[in-house]
Amino acid sequence: DSSSLLQRKCSPHEVRAAVRPLVRAVSSAQDVKTLGVVGVGQMGAGIAQVAAQVAKLQVLLMDGDRNKLEKSLKNIDTLLEKNVAKGRLTREEKDQTMSRFSVVRDYEELGGADFIVEGVAEAEEVKAKVYQALNAFVAQHAIMATNTSSI
């Protein structure tokens, strides 16, 4: 159940399973072509992977920690590679999924996203700063969502 997921560290498989319904709903909206993800910790990276792999959305990744961004992309690549090795995914599908990711450095670059998910630290002041910055650049039609679990 979802409350037990919040009380312990989740495996990558659990994260992907938890976000699939959200990503399917987002991708079914015809106007959503690009997803922005702010904060690429475990949940943000899981959302990004499912969006790129399952929904085939272009995904813009942003995180203040450059090392976390690189690590998340490497982890996604590793997970996809394991699926290729197990025959669950072709090499072409893996490469296409990885090609859907773009790293952005500032909020302005998220301005073209149709849907933005914020997955930053569970601190109100951090989230408030993110939304304040996003409000200056997001498109009028864009949907903004949070991945907050305890605030």
Contacts in CASP RR format, 6 or more apart in sequence:
PFRMAT RR
TARGET T0000
AUTHOR 0000-0000-0000
METHOD contacts of the structure
MODEL  1
DSSSLLQRKCSPHEVRAAVRPLVRAVSSAQDVKTLGVVGVGQMGAGIAQV
AAQVAKLQVLLMDGDRNKLEKSLKNIDTLLEKNVAKGRLTREEKDQTMSR
FSVVRDYEELGGADFIVEGVAEAEEVKAKVYQALNAFVAQHAIMATNTSS
I
2 18 0 8 1.000
5 14 0 8 1.000
5 18 0 8 1.000
6 149 0 8 1.000
6 150 0 8 1.000
9 42 0 8 1.000
10 18 0 8 1.000
10 42 0 8 1.000
12 42 0 8 1.000
12 46 0 8 1.000
12 75 0 8 1.000
12 79 0 8 1.000
15 42 0 8 1.000
15 43 0 8 1.000
15 45 0 8 1.000
15 46 0 8 1.000
16 46 0 8 1.000
16 49 0 8 1.000
16 50 0 8 1.000
19 43 0 8 1.000
19 46 0 8 1.000
19 47 0 8 1.000
19 50 0 8 1.000
20 50 0 8 1.000
20 54 0 8 1.000
22 47 0 8 1.000
22 145 0 8 1.000
23 47 0 8 1.000
23 50 0 8 1.000
23 51 0 8 1.000
23 54 0 8 1.000
23 55 0 8 1.000
23 57 0 8 1.000
24 54 0 8 1.000
24 55 0 8 1.000
26 32 0 8 1.000
26 35 0 8 1.000
26 51 0 8 1.000
26 55 0 8 1.000
26 57 0 8 1.000
26 115 0 8 1.000
26 143 0 8 1.000
27 51 0 8 1.000
27 54 0 8 1.000
27 55 0 8 1.000
27 56 0 8 1.000
27 57 0 8 1.000
29 115 0 8 1.000
31 114 0 8 1.000
31 141 0 8 1.000
32 57 0 8 1.000
32 114 0 8 1.000
32 115 0 8 1.000
32 143 0 8 1.000
33 57 0 8 1.000
33 58 0 8 1.000
33 114 0 8 1.000
34 57 0 8 1.000
34 58 0 8 1.000
34 59 0 8 1.000
34 60 0 8 1.000
34 112 0 8 1.000
34 113 0 8 1.000
34 114 0 8 1.000
34 115 0 8 1.000
35 47 0 8 1.000
35 48 0 8 1.000
35 51 0 8 1.000
35 55 0 8 1.000
35 57 0 8 1.000
35 58 0 8 1.000
35 59 0 8 1.000
35 60 0 8 1.000
35 113 0 8 1.000
35 114 0 8 1.000
35 115 0 8 1.000
35 116 0 8 1.000
35 117 0 8 1.000
36 59 0 8 1.000
36 60 0 8 1.000
36 61 0 8 1.000
36 62 0 8 1.000
36 110 0 8 1.000
36 113 0 8 1.000
36 115 0 8 1.000
36 116 0 8 1.000
36 117 0 8 1.000
37 44 0 8 1.000
37 45 0 8 1.000
37 47 0 8 1.000
37 48 0 8 1.000
37 51 0 8 1.000
37 59 0 8 1.000
37 60 0 8 1.000
37 61 0 8 1.000
37 62 0 8 1.000
37 116 0 8 1.000
37 117 0 8 1.000
37 119 0 8 1.000
38 62 0 8 1.000
38 63 0 8 1.000
38 110 0 8 1.000
38 116 0 8 1.000
38 117 0 8 1.000
38 118 0 8 1.000
38 119 0 8 1.000
38 120 0 8 1.000
38 130 0 8 1.000
38 134 0 8 1.000
39 61 0 8 1.000
39 62 0 8 1.000
39 63 0 8 1.000
39 64 0 8 1.000
39 68 0 8 1.000
39 118 0 8 1.000
39 119 0 8 1.000
39 120 0 8 1.000
40 48 0 8 1.000
40 61 0 8 1.000
40 62 0 8 1.000
40 63 0 8 1.000
40 68 0 8 1.000
40 69 0 8 1.000
40 72 0 8 1.000
41 63 0 8 1.000
41 68 0 8 1.000
41 72 0 8 1.000
41 119 0 8 1.000
43 119 0 8 1.000
43 147 0 8 1.000
44 72 0 8 1.000
44 117 0 8 1.000
44 119 0 8 1.000
44 147 0 8 1.000
45 72 0 8 1.000
45 75 0 8 1.000
45 76 0 8 1.000
46 76 0 8 1.000
47 117 0 8 1.000
47 147 0 8 1.000
48 59 0 8 1.000
48 61 0 8 1.000
48 72 0 8 1.000
48 76 0 8 1.000
48 101 0 8 1.000
49 76 0 8 1.000
49 79 0 8 1.000
49 80 0 8 1.000
49 97 0 8 1.000
51 57 0 8 1.000
51 59 0 8 1.000
52 58 0 8 1.000
52 59 0 8 1.000
52 97 0 8 1.000
52 98 0 8 1.000
52 100 0 8 1.000
52 101 0 8 1.000
53 80 0 8 1.000
53 93 0 8 1.000
53 97 0 8 1.000
56 96 0 8 1.000
56 100 0 8 1.000
57 100 0 8 1.000
58 100 0 8 1.000
58 102 0 8 1.000
59 100 0 8 1.000
59 101 0 8 1.000
59 102 0 8 1.000
60 102 0 8 1.000
60 103 0 8 1.000
60 104 0 8 1.000
60 109 0 8 1.000
60 110 0 8 1.000
60 112 0 8 1.000
60 113 0 8 1.000
61 69 0 8 1.000
61 72 0 8 1.000
61 73 0 8 1.000
61 101 0 8 1.000
61 102 0 8 1.000
61 103 0 8 1.000
61 104 0 8 1.000
62 69 0 8 1.000
62 103 0 8 1.000
62 104 0 8 1.000
62 105 0 8 1.000
62 106 0 8 1.000
62 107 0 8 1.000
62 109 0 8 1.000
62 110 0 8 1.000
63 69 0 8 1.000
63 72 0 8 1.000
69 103 0 8 1.000
73 98 0 8 1.000
73 101 0 8 1.000
73 103 0 8 1.000
76 98 0 8 1.000
76 101 0 8 1.000
77 98 0 8 1.000
80 89 0 8 1.000
80 94 0 8 1.000
80 97 0 8 1.000
80 98 0 8 1.000
81 94 0 8 1.000
83 89 0 8 1.000
83 94 0 8 1.000
84 90 0 8 1.000
84 91 0 8 1.000
84 94 0 8 1.000
89 97 0 8 1.000
104 110 0 8 1.000
107 133 0 8 1.000
107 134 0 8 1.000
107 136 0 8 1.000
107 137 0 8 1.000
108 136 0 8 1.000
108 137 0 8 1.000
110 116 0 8 1.000
110 134 0 8 1.000
110 137 0 8 1.000
110 138 0 8 1.000
111 137 0 8 1.000
111 138 0 8 1.000
111 139 0 8 1.000
111 142 0 8 1.000
112 138 0 8 1.000
112 139 0 8 1.000
112 142 0 8 1.000
113 138 0 8 1.000
113 139 0 8 1.000
113 142 0 8 1.000
114 139 0 8 1.000
114 141 0 8 1.000
114 142 0 8 1.000
114 143 0 8 1.000
115 142 0 8 1.000
115 143 0 8 1.000
115 144 0 8 1.000
115 145 0 8 1.000
116 134 0 8 1.000
116 138 0 8 1.000
116 142 0 8 1.000
116 143 0 8 1.000
116 144 0 8 1.000
116 145 0 8 1.000
117 145 0 8 1.000
117 146 0 8 1.000
117 147 0 8 1.000
118 127 0 8 1.000
118 130 0 8 1.000
118 131 0 8 1.000
118 134 0 8 1.000
118 144 0 8 1.000
118 145 0 8 1.000
118 146 0 8 1.000
118 147 0 8 1.000
119 146 0 8 1.000
119 147 0 8 1.000
119 148 0 8 1.000
120 126 0 8 1.000
120 127 0 8 1.000
120 130 0 8 1.000
121 127 0 8 1.000
122 148 0 8 1.000
122 149 0 8 1.000
122 150 0 8 1.000
122 151 0 8 1.000
124 151 0 8 1.000
127 146 0 8 1.000
127 148 0 8 1.000
127 151 0 8 1.000
131 144 0 8 1.000
134 144 0 8 1.000
138 144 0 8 1.000
END
